[in-house]
Amino acid sequence: MPSIGERVHRVRLHVGWSVEECAYRSTIFANAHIDPTTWLGWERCSDQQAATNGLLAHLDAISSLFAVDKDWLMTGVIDEPEVQANRVVTFPLKTPSNDQS
């Protein structure tokens, strides 16, 4: 059975976001600084490492961000959820009227 890190990795690939994009979105969604190195560490972690490296602490934000079941991310024992693109948290596109440079 895949580790929690591998399940997070699979969801990210399914959605099509880069590690940097996930770190950025998670930082905003969880209101905590998450850098790409941290995100990559989460994807590579075992179930045992997830408690000590911060992944479990941010699992609520990650499951909401990707609109997947938190229990599936934690244990993988229920059927793999179908990630529905219309439920994934999106940010508005930057338009010239939003640009305040």
Backbone as JSON Lines, residues from 0, in Angstrom:
{"i":0,"aa":"M","n":[0.85,-1.18,0.0],"ca":[0.0,0.0,0.0],"c":[0.9,1.24,0.0]}
{"i":1,"aa":"P","n":[0.55,2.24,-0.79],"ca":[1.36,3.47,-0.84],"c":[1.36,4.21,0.5]}
{"i":2,"aa":"S","n":[2.44,4.9,0.78],"ca":[2.54,5.69,2.0],"c":[1.68,6.95,1.87]}
{"i":3,"aa":"I","n":[1.51,7.64,2.98],"ca":[0.76,8.89,2.96],"c":[1.43,9.9,2.03]}
{"i":4,"aa":"G","n":[2.75,9.91,2.04],"ca":[3.47,10.82,1.14],"c":[3.21,10.51,-0.32]}
{"i":5,"aa":"E","n":[3.17,9.23,-0.65],"ca":[2.9,8.86,-2.04],"c":[1.48,9.21,-2.44]}
{"i":6,"aa":"R","n":[0.53,9.1,-1.52],"ca":[-0.84,9.49,-1.84],"c":[-0.93,11.0,-2.11]}
{"i":7,"aa":"V","n":[-0.22,11.79,-1.31],"ca":[-0.19,13.24,-1.53],"c":[0.44,13.52,-2.9]}
{"i":8,"aa":"H","n":[1.51,12.81,-3.21],"ca":[2.19,12.96,-4.49],"c":[1.25,12.63,-5.65]}
{"i":9,"aa":"R","n":[0.51,11.56,-5.55],"ca":[-0.41,11.15,-6.62],"c":[-1.5,12.19,-6.86]}
{"i":10,"aa":"V","n":[-2.02,12.74,-5.77],"ca":[-3.07,13.75,-5.91],"c":[-2.5,14.99,-6.6]}
{"i":11,"aa":"R","n":[-1.3,15.39,-6.19],"ca":[-0.67,16.56,-6.83],"c":[-0.49,16.33,-8.32]}
{"i":12,"aa":"L","n":[0.0,15.16,-8.7],"ca":[0.2,14.88,-10.12],"c":[-1.13,14.86,-10.87]}
{"i":13,"aa":"H","n":[-2.16,14.31,-10.23],"ca":[-3.47,14.26,-10.87],"c":[-4.01,15.66,-11.16]}
{"i":14,"aa":"V","n":[-3.81,16.56,-10.19],"ca":[-4.29,17.93,-10.36],"c":[-3.41,18.7,-11.35]}
{"i":15,"aa":"G","n":[-2.14,18.31,-11.43],"ca":[-1.25,18.94,-12.4],"c":[-0.47,20.12,-11.87]}
{"i":16,"aa":"W","n":[-0.35,20.25,-10.55],"ca":[0.38,21.35,-9.96],"c":[1.83,20.95,-9.73]}
{"i":17,"aa":"S","n":[2.71,21.92,-9.78],"ca":[4.11,21.69,-9.44],"c":[4.26,21.66,-7.93]}
{"i":18,"aa":"V","n":[5.42,21.23,-7.47],"ca":[5.72,21.25,-6.04],"c":[5.64,22.69,-5.53]}
{"i":19,"aa":"E","n":[6.17,23.61,-6.3],"ca":[6.16,25.03,-5.91],"c":[4.73,25.56,-5.79]}
{"i":20,"aa":"E","n":[3.88,25.17,-6.73],"ca":[2.48,25.61,-6.7],"c":[1.79,25.07,-5.46]}
{"i":21,"aa":"C","n":[2.02,23.81,-5.13],"ca":[1.41,23.23,-3.93],"c":[1.9,23.9,-2.67]}
{"i":22,"aa":"A","n":[3.19,24.18,-2.59],"ca":[3.74,24.86,-1.42],"c":[3.12,26.24,-1.27]}
{"i":23,"aa":"Y","n":[3.0,26.96,-2.37],"ca":[2.41,28.3,-2.35],"c":[0.95,28.25,-1.91]}
{"i":24,"aa":"R","n":[0.18,27.39,-2.54],"ca":[-1.25,27.3,-2.22],"c":[-1.46,26.83,-0.78]}
{"i":25,"aa":"S","n":[-0.64,25.89,-0.35],"ca":[-0.75,25.39,1.03],"c":[-0.4,26.46,2.04]}
{"i":26,"aa":"T","n":[0.6,27.26,1.73],"ca":[0.99,28.36,2.61],"c":[-0.19,29.3,2.81]}
{"i":27,"aa":"I","n":[-0.87,29.64,1.74],"ca":[-2.03,30.53,1.84],"c":[-3.19,29.84,2.55]}
{"i":28,"aa":"F","n":[-3.47,28.61,2.16],"ca":[-4.63,27.91,2.7],"c":[-4.45,27.55,4.17]}
{"i":29,"aa":"A","n":[-3.24,27.13,4.57],"ca":[-2.99,26.71,5.96],"c":[-2.54,27.86,6.84]}
{"i":30,"aa":"N","n":[-2.29,29.02,6.22],"ca":[-1.8,30.18,6.96],"c":[-0.52,29.84,7.73]}
{"i":31,"aa":"A","n":[0.36,29.12,7.06],"ca":[1.66,28.74,7.63],"c":[2.64,28.65,6.48]}
{"i":32,"aa":"H","n":[3.89,29.03,6.72],"ca":[4.87,29.0,5.63],"c":[5.25,27.56,5.3]}
{"i":33,"aa":"I","n":[5.02,27.19,4.06],"ca":[5.38,25.87,3.55],"c":[6.2,26.11,2.29]}
{"i":34,"aa":"D","n":[7.46,25.73,2.33],"ca":[8.3,25.94,1.15],"c":[8.34,24.68,0.3]}
{"i":35,"aa":"P","n":[8.77,24.79,-0.94],"ca":[8.79,23.63,-1.84],"c":[9.6,22.45,-1.3]}
{"i":36,"aa":"T","n":[10.68,22.73,-0.57],"ca":[11.48,21.65,0.01],"c":[10.67,20.87,1.04]}
{"i":37,"aa":"T","n":[9.89,21.58,1.84],"ca":[9.03,20.93,2.82],"c":[7.99,20.07,2.12]}
{"i":38,"aa":"W","n":[7.35,20.63,1.08],"ca":[6.34,19.87,0.34],"c":[6.94,18.61,-0.25]}
{"i":39,"aa":"L","n":[8.09,18.72,-0.86],"ca":[8.75,17.57,-1.47],"c":[9.09,16.53,-0.41]}
{"i":40,"aa":"G","n":[9.5,16.97,0.76],"ca":[9.76,16.05,1.87],"c":[8.51,15.31,2.28]}
{"i":41,"aa":"W","n":[7.37,16.0,2.26],"ca":[6.1,15.35,2.59],"c":[5.79,14.25,1.58]}
{"i":42,"aa":"E","n":[5.99,14.56,0.3],"ca":[5.68,13.57,-0.74],"c":[6.57,12.34,-0.64]}
{"i":43,"aa":"R","n":[7.74,12.5,-0.11],"ca":[8.71,11.4,-0.03],"c":[8.69,10.67,1.31]}
{"i":44,"aa":"C","n":[7.82,11.1,2.22],"ca":[7.87,10.54,3.57],"c":[7.07,9.25,3.7]}
{"i":45,"aa":"S","n":[7.48,8.49,4.7],"ca":[6.75,7.27,5.07],"c":[5.61,7.66,6.01]}
{"i":46,"aa":"D","n":[4.78,6.71,6.34],"ca":[3.7,6.97,7.29],"c":[4.27,7.38,8.65]}
{"i":47,"aa":"Q","n":[5.37,6.76,9.06],"ca":[5.98,7.08,10.35],"c":[6.57,8.49,10.36]}
{"i":48,"aa":"Q","n":[7.15,8.92,9.27],"ca":[7.77,10.25,9.19],"c":[6.73,11.36,9.14]}
{"i":49,"aa":"A","n":[5.53,11.07,8.71],"ca":[4.5,12.09,8.52],"c":[4.14,12.81,9.81]}
{"i":50,"aa":"A","n":[4.26,12.15,10.94],"ca":[3.94,12.78,12.22],"c":[5.02,13.76,12.64]}
{"i":51,"aa":"T","n":[6.26,13.46,12.32],"ca":[7.36,14.31,12.78],"c":[7.74,15.41,11.8]}
{"i":52,"aa":"N","n":[7.41,15.26,10.53],"ca":[7.83,16.27,9.55],"c":[6.76,17.32,9.26]}
{"i":53,"aa":"G","n":[5.63,17.27,9.94],"ca":[4.6,18.29,9.79],"c":[3.48,17.97,8.83]}
{"i":54,"aa":"L","n":[3.58,16.87,8.11],"ca":[2.53,16.53,7.15],"c":[1.19,16.32,7.84]}
{"i":55,"aa":"L","n":[1.18,15.54,8.91],"ca":[-0.1,15.29,9.6],"c":[-0.69,16.57,10.17]}
{"i":56,"aa":"A","n":[0.14,17.47,10.61],"ca":[-0.35,18.74,11.16],"c":[-1.05,19.59,10.11]}
{"i":57,"aa":"H","n":[-0.69,19.4,8.84],"ca":[-1.28,20.19,7.75],"c":[-2.25,19.37,6.89]}
{"i":58,"aa":"L","n":[-2.61,18.2,7.35],"ca":[-3.45,17.32,6.54],"c":[-4.85,17.88,6.29]}
{"i":59,"aa":"D","n":[-5.41,18.59,7.24],"ca":[-6.73,19.2,7.02],"c":[-6.67,20.18,5.84]}
{"i":60,"aa":"A","n":[-5.64,21.02,5.85],"ca":[-5.5,22.01,4.77],"c":[-5.26,21.32,3.43]}
{"i":61,"aa":"I","n":[-4.42,20.29,3.42],"ca":[-4.11,19.58,2.18],"c":[-5.33,18.88,1.63]}
{"i":62,"aa":"S","n":[-6.08,18.2,2.5],"ca":[-7.28,17.5,2.01],"c":[-8.32,18.48,1.49]}
{"i":63,"aa":"S","n":[-8.45,19.63,2.14],"ca":[-9.39,20.65,1.65],"c":[-8.89,21.27,0.35]}
{"i":64,"aa":"L","n":[-7.6,21.52,0.27],"ca":[-7.02,22.13,-0.92],"c":[-7.27,21.27,-2.16]}
{"i":65,"aa":"F","n":[-7.1,19.96,-2.0],"ca":[-7.28,19.04,-3.13],"c":[-8.68,18.44,-3.2]}
{"i":66,"aa":"A","n":[-9.52,18.76,-2.22],"ca":[-10.89,18.23,-2.17],"c":[-10.9,16.7,-2.18]}
{"i":67,"aa":"V","n":[-10.05,16.12,-1.31],"ca":[-10.01,14.66,-1.16],"c":[-10.29,14.31,0.3]}
{"i":68,"aa":"D","n":[-10.69,13.1,0.51],"ca":[-11.02,12.61,1.85],"c":[-9.76,12.52,2.72]}
{"i":69,"aa":"K","n":[-9.79,13.16,3.88],"ca":[-8.65,13.15,4.8],"c":[-8.33,11.73,5.25]}
{"i":70,"aa":"D","n":[-9.36,10.91,5.48],"ca":[-9.12,9.53,5.91],"c":[-8.37,8.74,4.85]}
{"i":71,"aa":"W","n":[-8.67,8.99,3.59],"ca":[-7.94,8.31,2.53],"c":[-6.48,8.73,2.52]}
{"i":72,"aa":"L","n":[-6.24,10.03,2.67],"ca":[-4.86,10.49,2.73],"c":[-4.11,9.86,3.91]}
{"i":73,"aa":"M","n":[-4.77,9.75,5.05],"ca":[-4.11,9.21,6.24],"c":[-3.84,7.71,6.15]}
{"i":74,"aa":"T","n":[-4.83,6.96,5.7],"ca":[-4.71,5.51,5.81],"c":[-4.7,4.78,4.48]}
{"i":75,"aa":"G","n":[-5.36,5.33,3.49],"ca":[-5.42,4.68,2.19],"c":[-6.29,3.44,2.16]}
{"i":76,"aa":"V","n":[-7.04,3.18,3.26],"ca":[-7.81,1.94,3.31],"c":[-9.17,2.03,2.63]}
{"i":77,"aa":"I","n":[-9.67,3.24,2.42],"ca":[-10.91,3.35,1.67],"c":[-10.56,3.48,0.2]}
{"i":78,"aa":"D","n":[-11.53,3.32,-0.66],"ca":[-11.26,3.43,-2.09],"c":[-10.66,4.79,-2.41]}
{"i":79,"aa":"E","n":[-9.76,4.78,-3.38],"ca":[-9.12,6.03,-3.8],"c":[-10.18,6.99,-4.31]}
{"i":80,"aa":"P","n":[-10.18,8.21,-3.78],"ca":[-11.21,9.17,-4.21],"c":[-10.94,9.66,-5.62]}
{"i":81,"aa":"E","n":[-11.99,10.06,-6.25],"ca":[-11.85,10.7,-7.55],"c":[-11.69,12.2,-7.3]}
{"i":82,"aa":"V","n":[-10.59,12.74,-7.73],"ca":[-10.36,14.17,-7.55],"c":[-11.14,14.89,-8.63]}
{"i":83,"aa":"Q","n":[-12.07,15.71,-8.2],"ca":[-12.89,16.45,-9.14],"c":[-12.32,17.85,-9.3]}
{"i":84,"aa":"A","n":[-11.89,18.15,-10.49],"ca":[-11.23,19.43,-10.76],"c":[-12.08,20.62,-10.32]}
{"i":85,"aa":"N","n":[-13.38,20.52,-10.4],"ca":[-14.22,21.65,-10.04],"c":[-14.31,21.86,-8.53]}
{"i":86,"aa":"R","n":[-13.79,20.91,-7.73],"ca":[-13.81,21.06,-6.28],"c":[-12.45,21.5,-5.73]}
{"i":87,"aa":"V","n":[-11.41,21.45,-6.54],"ca":[-10.08,21.84,-6.1],"c":[-10.06,23.35,-5.89]}
{"i":88,"aa":"V","n":[-9.47,23.79,-4.79],"ca":[-9.42,25.21,-4.48],"c":[-8.61,25.94,-5.56]}
{"i":89,"aa":"T","n":[-9.22,26.95,-6.14],"ca":[-8.54,27.72,-7.18],"c":[-8.38,29.16,-6.71]}
{"i":90,"aa":"F","n":[-7.48,29.84,-7.34],"ca":[-7.29,31.25,-7.08],"c":[-7.68,32.01,-8.34]}
{"i":91,"aa":"P","n":[-8.21,33.22,-8.19],"ca":[-8.57,33.98,-9.39],"c":[-7.34,34.29,-10.21]}
{"i":92,"aa":"L","n":[-7.53,34.32,-11.5],"ca":[-6.44,34.69,-12.4],"c":[-6.12,36.16,-12.23]}
{"i":93,"aa":"K","n":[-4.86,36.47,-12.35],"ca":[-4.45,37.87,-12.24],"c":[-4.81,38.58,-13.54]}
{"i":94,"aa":"T","n":[-5.53,39.65,-13.41],"ca":[-5.92,40.44,-14.58],"c":[-5.26,41.81,-14.47]}
{"i":95,"aa":"P","n":[-5.18,42.53,-15.56],"ca":[-4.58,43.87,-15.51],"c":[-5.23,44.77,-14.46]}
{"i":96,"aa":"S","n":[-6.53,44.61,-14.23],"ca":[-7.21,45.46,-13.23],"c":[-6.8,45.08,-11.81]}
{"i":97,"aa":"N","n":[-6.33,43.8,-11.59],"ca":[-5.87,43.38,-10.28],"c":[-4.41,43.76,-10.03]}
{"i":98,"aa":"D","n":[-3.7,44.1,-11.08],"ca":[-2.28,44.41,-10.98],"c":[-2.1,45.8,-10.39]}
{"i":99,"aa":"Q","n":[-1.47,45.86,-9.22],"ca":[-1.29,47.15,-8.57],"c":[0.16,47.57,-8.59]}
{"i":100,"aa":"S","n":[0.93,47.13,-9.58],"ca":[2.35,47.49,-9.66],"c":[2.55,48.91,-10.08]}
